[in-house]
């Protein structure tokens, strides 16, 4: 699976390649100006060239290989750092190089999941321990504990902070696209989702319908029963309607007592059956207007046409009720 082609995905690749390139430059600088006299530069040249090749792999191959390629590049980077630690001649040099693992910890905590961060922490810790115990005579416990503790604290804390931030962002996105009372999509949310489901239906040569639903006498219900009862009615309606809708259907609350239903892969007859199931799911009185969503128009145009059908149906229903009431009154007067 290719790596996500988002700005975050591109940044993840660039930052890792820069991190690897920086370590390559450090290793090559050690070869040019060895910090310890008498050291042969060949090892540092080999490690620097290897790390530079790893950076090229990250830029060229990870976008095609996806997350598996990213994790492979990270593990290879850990191995190279461990080899650099193992080939240092002093404990101070080992600690200095080991802080590349701290930077790698920051990277995985920011760009990967908490589970992946913990897994990489285990790999990095094991690699570092293997590197510093390569020469047990020069082993200094203090120089082992400090990098390990820094890696652990950095990984756990930063990973938790990033995870909490992502949770908050997801919650904010949901609030922006959903109605807080019913949990349904709002006007903004359904505008985006509707275009997607209509496009998918058109690819299969199927129609999409748009329906406006308006509760009958909702204001009077609110006035007599109270706003809390009105909110409960709206919540129950949303729950009952969703229980009979298909997974592909979109239902949104776009006004106080007004809802919008987008039904893909459905013509007028299919929508009528769908609306009948919604009526059966909840006995509260409501009216609807439905229209086919034409290919060349946007959602607002289809909604306006469905709304006109709703208005006509409500007006016809009101006239019918008025005529029936007049007939009843006329019959009563004749009997009297």
C-alpha positions as a Markdown table, in Angstrom:
| # | Residue | x | y | z |
|---|---|---|---|---|
| 1 | Unk | 0.0 | 0.0 | 0.0 |
| 2 | Unk | 1.5 | 3.4 | -1.0 |
| 3 | Unk | 2.5 | 5.9 | 1.7 |
| 4 | Unk | -0.3 | 8.4 | 2.3 |
| 5 | Unk | 0.1 | 11.3 | -0.2 |
| 6 | Unk | -0.9 | 13.9 | 2.3 |
| 7 | Unk | 1.2 | 16.8 | 3.6 |
| 8 | Unk | 1.8 | 14.9 | 6.8 |
| 9 | Unk | 3.0 | 11.8 | 4.8 |
| 10 | Unk | 5.3 | 13.9 | 2.7 |
| 11 | Unk | 6.8 | 15.6 | 5.8 |
| 12 | Unk | 7.3 | 12.1 | 7.4 |
| 13 | Unk | 9.5 | 11.0 | 4.5 |
| 14 | Unk | 11.4 | 14.3 | 4.2 |
| 15 | Unk | 12.1 | 14.5 | 8.0 |
| 16 | Unk | 13.4 | 10.9 | 8.2 |
| 17 | Unk | 15.6 | 11.4 | 5.1 |
| 18 | Unk | 17.0 | 14.6 | 6.7 |
| 19 | Unk | 17.6 | 12.7 | 10.0 |
| 20 | Unk | 19.5 | 10.0 | 8.2 |
| 21 | Unk | 21.5 | 12.4 | 6.1 |
| 22 | Unk | 22.5 | 14.3 | 9.2 |
| 23 | Unk | 23.9 | 11.2 | 10.8 |
| 24 | Unk | 25.7 | 10.4 | 7.5 |
| 25 | Unk | 27.4 | 13.8 | 7.6 |
| 26 | Unk | 28.3 | 13.3 | 11.3 |
| 27 | Unk | 29.9 | 9.9 | 10.5 |
| 28 | Unk | 31.8 | 11.4 | 7.5 |
| 29 | Unk | 33.0 | 14.3 | 9.6 |
| 30 | Unk | 34.4 | 11.7 | 12.1 |
| 31 | Unk | 36.3 | 10.2 | 9.2 |
| 32 | Unk | 37.7 | 13.6 | 8.2 |
| 33 | Unk | 38.5 | 14.8 | 11.7 |
| 34 | Unk | 38.6 | 11.8 | 14.1 |
| 35 | Unk | 37.7 | 12.9 | 17.7 |
| 36 | Unk | 40.2 | 10.2 | 19.0 |
| 37 | Unk | 43.7 | 10.2 | 17.7 |
| 38 | Unk | 45.0 | 7.2 | 15.7 |
| 39 | Unk | 41.5 | 6.0 | 14.7 |
| 40 | Unk | 41.2 | 4.6 | 11.1 |
| 41 | Unk | 38.6 | 6.5 | 9.1 |
| 42 | Unk | 37.4 | 3.6 | 7.0 |
| 43 | Unk | 34.7 | 2.5 | 9.5 |
| 44 | Unk | 33.2 | 5.9 | 9.6 |
| 45 | Unk | 33.3 | 6.3 | 5.9 |
| 46 | Unk | 31.5 | 3.0 | 5.4 |
| 47 | Unk | 28.8 | 3.9 | 8.0 |
| 48 | Unk | 28.4 | 7.4 | 6.5 |
| 49 | Unk | 28.0 | 6.0 | 3.0 |
| 50 | Unk | 25.5 | 3.4 | 4.3 |
| 51 | Unk | 23.4 | 6.0 | 6.1 |
| 52 | Unk | 23.4 | 8.2 | 3.0 |
| 53 | Unk | 22.2 | 5.3 | 0.9 |
| 54 | Unk | 19.5 | 4.7 | 3.5 |
| 55 | Unk | 18.3 | 8.3 | 3.1 |
| 56 | Unk | 18.1 | 7.8 | -0.6 |
| 57 | Unk | 16.0 | 4.6 | 0.0 |
| 58 | Unk | 13.7 | 6.6 | 2.2 |
| 59 | Unk | 13.0 | 9.2 | -0.4 |
| 60 | Unk | 12.7 | 6.9 | -3.4 |
| 61 | Unk | 11.2 | 3.7 | -2.1 |
| 62 | Unk | 9.1 | 4.5 | 1.0 |
| 63 | Unk | 6.4 | 6.4 | -1.0 |
| 64 | Unk | 5.8 | 3.2 | -3.0 |
| 65 | Unk | 6.3 | 0.6 | -0.2 |
| 66 | Unk | 4.1 | 2.5 | 2.3 |
| 67 | Unk | 4.2 | 2.0 | 6.1 |
| 68 | Unk | 6.1 | -1.3 | 5.8 |
| 69 | Unk | 8.9 | 0.6 | 3.9 |
| 70 | Unk | 8.9 | 3.3 | 6.5 |
| 71 | Unk | 9.3 | 0.8 | 9.4 |
| 72 | Unk | 12.0 | -1.0 | 7.4 |
| 73 | Unk | 13.9 | 2.3 | 7.0 |
| 74 | Unk | 13.6 | 3.1 | 10.7 |
| 75 | Unk | 14.9 | -0.3 | 11.8 |
| 76 | Unk | 17.8 | -0.1 | 9.4 |
| 77 | Unk | 18.6 | 3.4 | 10.8 |
| 78 | Unk | 18.5 | 1.9 | 14.3 |
| 79 | Unk | 21.0 | -0.8 | 13.2 |
| 80 | Unk | 23.4 | 1.8 | 11.7 |
| 81 | Unk | 23.3 | 4.0 | 14.8 |
| 82 | Unk | 24.0 | 0.9 | 17.0 |
| 83 | Unk | 27.0 | 0.1 | 14.8 |
| 84 | Unk | 28.3 | 3.6 | 15.2 |
| 85 | Unk | 27.8 | 3.3 | 19.0 |
| 86 | Unk | 29.7 | 0.0 | 19.0 |
| 87 | Unk | 32.6 | 1.4 | 17.1 |
| 88 | Unk | 33.2 | 4.4 | 19.4 |
| 89 | Unk | 36.3 | 4.2 | 21.5 |
| 90 | Unk | 35.0 | 6.1 | 24.6 |
| 91 | Unk | 31.8 | 6.0 | 26.6 |
| 92 | Unk | 31.3 | 9.7 | 26.0 |
| 93 | Unk | 31.5 | 9.1 | 22.2 |
| 94 | Unk | 28.9 | 6.3 | 22.6 |
| 95 | Unk | 26.5 | 8.6 | 24.4 |
| 96 | Unk | 27.0 | 11.4 | 21.9 |
| 97 | Unk | 26.1 | 9.0 | 19.0 |
| 98 | Unk | 23.3 | 7.4 | 21.0 |
| 99 | Unk | 21.3 | 10.7 | 21.0 |
| 100 | Unk | 20.6 | 10.0 | 17.4 |
| 101 | Unk | 18.3 | 7.3 | 18.8 |
| 102 | Unk | 16.6 | 9.9 | 20.9 |
| 103 | Unk | 15.8 | 11.9 | 17.8 |
| 104 | Unk | 14.5 | 8.8 | 16.2 |
| 105 | Unk | 12.3 | 8.3 | 19.2 |
| 106 | Unk | 10.9 | 11.7 | 18.7 |
| 107 | Unk | 10.3 | 10.9 | 15.1 |
| 108 | Unk | 8.4 | 7.7 | 15.6 |
| 109 | Unk | 6.3 | 9.2 | 18.5 |
| 110 | Unk | 5.2 | 12.0 | 16.2 |
| 111 | Unk | 4.7 | 10.2 | 12.9 |
| 112 | Unk | 3.5 | 6.7 | 13.9 |
| 113 | Unk | 1.0 | 5.2 | 16.3 |
| 114 | Unk | 1.6 | 4.6 | 20.0 |
| 115 | Unk | 1.9 | 0.9 | 19.4 |
| 116 | Unk | 4.5 | 1.4 | 16.7 |
| 117 | Unk | 6.4 | 3.8 | 19.0 |
| 118 | Unk | 6.6 | 1.2 | 21.8 |
| 119 | Unk | 7.7 | -1.5 | 19.3 |
| 120 | Unk | 10.5 | 0.8 | 17.9 |
| 121 | Unk | 11.5 | 1.7 | 21.5 |
| 122 | Unk | 12.1 | -1.9 | 22.3 |
| 123 | Unk | 14.1 | -2.4 | 19.1 |
| 124 | Unk | 16.2 | 0.7 | 19.7 |
| 125 | Unk | 16.8 | -0.2 | 23.4 |
| 126 | Unk | 17.9 | -3.7 | 22.5 |
| 127 | Unk | 20.2 | -2.4 | 19.7 |
| 128 | Unk | 21.8 | 0.2 | 22.0 |
| 129 | Unk | 22.4 | -2.4 | 24.8 |
| 130 | Unk | 24.0 | -4.8 | 22.3 |
| 131 | Unk | 26.2 | -2.0 | 21.0 |
| 132 | Unk | 27.5 | -0.8 | 24.4 |
| 133 | Unk | 28.1 | -4.4 | 25.6 |
| 134 | Unk | 30.2 | -5.1 | 22.5 |
| 135 | Unk | 33.2 | -4.0 | 24.5 |
| 136 | Unk | 32.3 | -4.9 | 28.2 |
| 137 | Unk | 35.6 | -3.6 | 29.6 |
| 138 | Unk | 34.8 | 0.0 | 28.7 |
| 139 | Unk | 31.2 | -0.3 | 29.9 |
| 140 | Unk | 30.0 | 2.5 | 32.1 |
| 141 | Unk | 26.5 | 1.9 | 33.6 |
| 142 | Unk | 25.8 | 5.6 | 33.9 |
| 143 | Unk | 26.3 | 6.1 | 30.2 |
| 144 | Unk | 24.0 | 3.3 | 29.5 |
| 145 | Unk | 21.1 | 4.4 | 31.8 |
| 146 | Unk | 21.1 | 8.0 | 30.6 |
| 147 | Unk | 20.3 | 7.3 | 26.9 |
| 148 | Unk | 17.9 | 4.5 | 27.7 |
| 149 | Unk | 15.9 | 6.6 | 30.2 |
| 150 | Unk | 15.9 | 9.6 | 27.8 |
| 151 | Unk | 14.5 | 7.4 | 25.0 |
| 152 | Unk | 11.9 | 5.9 | 27.2 |
| 153 | Unk | 10.6 | 9.1 | 28.7 |
| 154 | Unk | 10.7 | 10.9 | 25.3 |
| 155 | Unk | 8.8 | 8.1 | 23.5 |
| 156 | Unk | 6.1 | 7.6 | 26.1 |
| 157 | Unk | 5.5 | 11.3 | 26.8 |
| 158 | Unk | 5.5 | 12.6 | 23.3 |
| 159 | Unk | 3.5 | 9.6 | 22.0 |
| 160 | Unk | 0.8 | 10.3 | 24.6 |
| 161 | Unk | 0.7 | 14.0 | 23.8 |
| 162 | Unk | 0.5 | 13.4 | 20.1 |
| 163 | Unk | -2.3 | 10.8 | 20.6 |
| 164 | Unk | -4.3 | 13.2 | 22.8 |
| 165 | Unk | -3.9 | 15.9 | 20.2 |
| 166 | Unk | -5.1 | 13.7 | 17.5 |
| 167 | Unk | -8.1 | 12.7 | 19.6 |
| 168 | Unk | -9.0 | 16.4 | 20.2 |
| 169 | Unk | -8.7 | 17.1 | 16.5 |
| 170 | Unk | -10.9 | 14.2 | 15.5 |
| 171 | Unk | -13.5 | 15.4 | 18.1 |
| 172 | Unk | -13.3 | 19.0 | 16.7 |
| 173 | Unk | -13.8 | 17.7 | 13.1 |
| 174 | Unk | -16.8 | 15.6 | 14.2 |
| 175 | Unk | -18.3 | 18.7 | 15.9 |
| 176 | Unk | -17.8 | 20.7 | 12.7 |
| 177 | Unk | -19.6 | 18.1 | 10.6 |
| 178 | Unk | -22.2 | 16.7 | 13.0 |
| 179 | Unk | -25.3 | 17.9 | 14.9 |
| 180 | Unk | -24.5 | 17.9 | 18.6 |
| 181 | Unk | -28.0 | 16.9 | 19.7 |
| 182 | Unk | -28.8 | 14.0 | 17.4 |
| 183 | Unk | -25.4 | 13.0 | 16.3 |
| 184 | Unk | -26.5 | 13.2 | 12.6 |
| 185 | Unk | -24.5 | 15.0 | 10.0 |
| 186 | Unk | -25.2 | 18.7 | 9.8 |
| 187 | Unk | -25.6 | 20.9 | 6.7 |
| 188 | Unk | -21.8 | 21.2 | 6.3 |
| 189 | Unk | -21.1 | 17.5 | 6.8 |
| 190 | Unk | -23.7 | 16.2 | 4.4 |
| 191 | Unk | -22.6 | 18.5 | 1.7 |
| 192 | Unk | -19.3 | 16.8 | 1.5 |
| 193 | Unk | -20.5 | 13.2 | 2.1 |
| 194 | Unk | -23.4 | 13.5 | -0.4 |
| 195 | Unk | -21.1 | 14.4 | -3.3 |
| 196 | Unk | -19.1 | 11.2 | -2.6 |
| 197 | Unk | -22.0 | 8.8 | -2.5 |
| 198 | Unk | -23.7 | 10.4 | -5.5 |
| 199 | Unk | -20.4 | 10.0 | -7.5 |
| 200 | Unk | -20.2 | 6.3 | -6.5 |
| 201 | Unk | -23.8 | 5.7 | -7.5 |
| 202 | Unk | -23.3 | 7.4 | -10.9 |
| 203 | Unk | -20.3 | 5.1 | -11.6 |
| 204 | Unk | -22.6 | 2.1 | -11.2 |
| 205 | Unk | -25.3 | 3.8 | -13.4 |
| 206 | Unk | -27.7 | 4.2 | -10.5 |
| 207 | Unk | -29.7 | 7.2 | -9.4 |
| 208 | Unk | -29.6 | 9.2 | -6.2 |
| 209 | Unk | -32.6 | 10.8 | -4.5 |
| 210 | Unk | -32.8 | 13.7 | -2.1 |
| 211 | Unk | -35.6 | 14.0 | 0.4 |
| 212 | Unk | -36.5 | 16.9 | 2.8 |
| 213 | Unk | -38.3 | 15.8 | 6.0 |
| 214 | Unk | -40.2 | 18.3 | 8.1 |
| 215 | Unk | -41.9 | 17.5 | 11.4 |
| 216 | Unk | -45.6 | 18.4 | 11.5 |
| 217 | Unk | -46.7 | 20.9 | 14.2 |
| 218 | Unk | -43.3 | 20.6 | 16.0 |
| 219 | Unk | -43.5 | 24.2 | 17.3 |
| 220 | Unk | -46.9 | 23.4 | 18.9 |
| 221 | Unk | -45.4 | 20.3 | 20.5 |
| 222 | Unk | -42.5 | 22.3 | 21.9 |
| 223 | Unk | -44.9 | 24.9 | 23.3 |
| 224 | Unk | -47.1 | 22.4 | 25.0 |
| 225 | Unk | -44.5 | 19.7 | 26.1 |
| 226 | Unk | -41.4 | 21.8 | 26.6 |
| 227 | Unk | -38.1 | 22.1 | 24.8 |
| 228 | Unk | -36.6 | 19.1 | 26.6 |
| 229 | Unk | -39.4 | 16.9 | 25.3 |
| 230 | Unk | -38.8 | 18.4 | 21.8 |
| 231 | Unk | -35.1 | 17.6 | 22.0 |
| 232 | Unk | -35.9 | 14.0 | 23.1 |
| 233 | Unk | -38.3 | 13.6 | 20.2 |
| 234 | Unk | -35.7 | 14.7 | 17.7 |
| 235 | Unk | -33.1 | 12.4 | 19.2 |
| 236 | Unk | -35.5 | 9.4 | 19.2 |
| 237 | Unk | -36.5 | 10.1 | 15.6 |
| 238 | Unk | -32.9 | 10.2 | 14.5 |
| 239 | Unk | -32.2 | 6.9 | 16.3 |
| 240 | Unk | -35.3 | 5.2 | 14.9 |
| 241 | Unk | -34.8 | 6.4 | 11.4 |
| 242 | Unk | -31.1 | 5.3 | 11.3 |
| 243 | Unk | -32.1 | 1.8 | 12.5 |
| 244 | Unk | -34.0 | 1.3 | 9.2 |
| 245 | Unk | -31.8 | 3.1 | 6.8 |
| 246 | Unk | -29.1 | 1.4 | 4.7 |
| 247 | Unk | -25.4 | 2.0 | 5.4 |
| 248 | Unk | -25.1 | 4.0 | 2.2 |
| 249 | Unk | -27.9 | 6.4 | 3.1 |
| 250 | Unk | -27.0 | 9.8 | 4.5 |
| 251 | Unk | -29.3 | 11.5 | 7.1 |
| 252 | Unk | -28.7 | 15.0 | 8.3 |
| 253 | Unk | -30.4 | 17.5 | 10.6 |
| 254 | Unk | -30.2 | 20.8 | 8.6 |
| 255 | Unk | -32.6 | 22.9 | 10.7 |
| 256 | Unk | -34.6 | 22.9 | 14.0 |
| 257 | Unk | -37.1 | 20.3 | 12.8 |
| 258 | Unk | -35.9 | 19.8 | 9.3 |
| 259 | Unk | -33.9 | 16.8 | 8.0 |
| 260 | Unk | -32.2 | 15.9 | 4.7 |
| 261 | Unk | -32.0 | 12.3 | 3.4 |
| 262 | Unk | -29.7 | 11.4 | 0.5 |
| 263 | Unk | -30.3 | 7.9 | -0.8 |
| 264 | Unk | -27.9 | 6.6 | -3.4 |
| 265 | Unk | -28.6 | 3.7 | -5.7 |
| 266 | Unk | -32.3 | 4.5 | -5.3 |
| 267 | Unk | -35.0 | 5.9 | -7.6 |
| 268 | Unk | -38.3 | 7.5 | -6.6 |
| 269 | Unk | -40.1 | 4.2 | -6.0 |
| 270 | Unk | -37.2 | 2.9 | -3.8 |
| 271 | Unk | -37.2 | 6.1 | -1.8 |
| 272 | Unk | -40.9 | 5.8 | -1.2 |
| 273 | Unk | -40.4 | 2.4 | 0.3 |
| 274 | Unk | -37.5 | 3.7 | 2.4 |
| 275 | Unk | -39.7 | 6.6 | 3.7 |
| 276 | Unk | -42.5 | 4.1 | 4.5 |
| 277 | Unk | -40.0 | 2.1 | 6.7 |
| 278 | Unk | -39.1 | 5.4 | 8.4 |
| 279 | Unk | -42.7 | 6.1 | 9.1 |
| 280 | Unk | -43.2 | 2.6 | 10.5 |
| 281 | Unk | -40.1 | 3.0 | 12.8 |
| 282 | Unk | -41.6 | 6.0 | 14.6 |
| 283 | Unk | -45.2 | 7.1 | 14.8 |
| 284 | Unk | -44.4 | 10.9 | 15.1 |
| 285 | Unk | -46.1 | 12.9 | 12.3 |
| 286 | Unk | -43.9 | 14.3 | 9.6 |
| 287 | Unk | -44.0 | 15.1 | 5.9 |
| 288 | Unk | -41.4 | 14.8 | 3.2 |
| 289 | Unk | -40.6 | 15.9 | -0.4 |
| 290 | Unk | -38.4 | 13.8 | -2.7 |
| 291 | Unk | -36.7 | 14.4 | -6.0 |
| 292 | Unk | -34.0 | 12.8 | -8.2 |
| 293 | Unk | -30.6 | 14.4 | -7.9 |
| 294 | Unk | -29.7 | 15.3 | -11.5 |
| 295 | Unk | -26.1 | 14.9 | -12.6 |
| 296 | Unk | -25.6 | 18.5 | -13.7 |
| 297 | Unk | -26.8 | 20.1 | -10.4 |
| 298 | Unk | -25.4 | 20.6 | -7.0 |
| 299 | Unk | -27.0 | 19.4 | -3.7 |
| 300 | Unk | -28.5 | 22.8 | -3.0 |
| 301 | Unk | -30.5 | 22.8 | -6.2 |
| 302 | Unk | -31.8 | 19.3 | -5.6 |
| 303 | Unk | -32.7 | 20.2 | -2.0 |
| 304 | Unk | -34.6 | 23.3 | -3.2 |
| 305 | Unk | -36.6 | 21.2 | -5.5 |
| 306 | Unk | -37.4 | 18.6 | -2.8 |
| 307 | Unk | -38.3 | 21.4 | -0.5 |
| 308 | Unk | -40.8 | 22.7 | -3.0 |
| 309 | Unk | -42.4 | 19.3 | -3.2 |
| 310 | Unk | -42.6 | 19.2 | 0.6 |
| 311 | Unk | -44.3 | 22.6 | 0.7 |
| 312 | Unk | -46.8 | 21.5 | -1.9 |
| 313 | Unk | -47.6 | 18.3 | 0.0 |
| 314 | Unk | -48.0 | 20.2 | 3.3 |
| 315 | Unk | -50.3 | 22.7 | 1.6 |
| 316 | Unk | -52.4 | 20.0 | 0.0 |
| 317 | Unk | -52.6 | 18.1 | 3.2 |
| 318 | Unk | -53.7 | 21.3 | 5.1 |
| 319 | Unk | -56.3 | 22.1 | 2.5 |
| 320 | Unk | -57.6 | 18.5 | 2.7 |
| 321 | Unk | -57.8 | 18.7 | 6.5 |
| 322 | Unk | -59.6 | 22.1 | 6.3 |
| 323 | Unk | -62.2 | 20.7 | 3.8 |
| 324 | Unk | -62.8 | 17.6 | 6.0 |
| 325 | Unk | -63.3 | 19.8 | 9.0 |
| 326 | Unk | -65.8 | 22.0 | 7.1 |
| 327 | Unk | -67.7 | 18.9 | 6.0 |
| 328 | Unk | -67.8 | 17.7 | 9.6 |
| 329 | Unk | -69.1 | 21.0 | 10.8 |
| 330 | Unk | -71.7 | 21.1 | 8.0 |
| 331 | Unk | -73.0 | 17.7 | 8.9 |
| 332 | Unk | -73.3 | 18.7 | 12.5 |
| 333 | Unk | -75.2 | 21.9 | 11.6 |
| 334 | Unk | -77.6 | 19.9 | 9.4 |
| 335 | Unk | -78.3 | 17.5 | 12.2 |
| 336 | Unk | -78.9 | 20.3 | 14.6 |
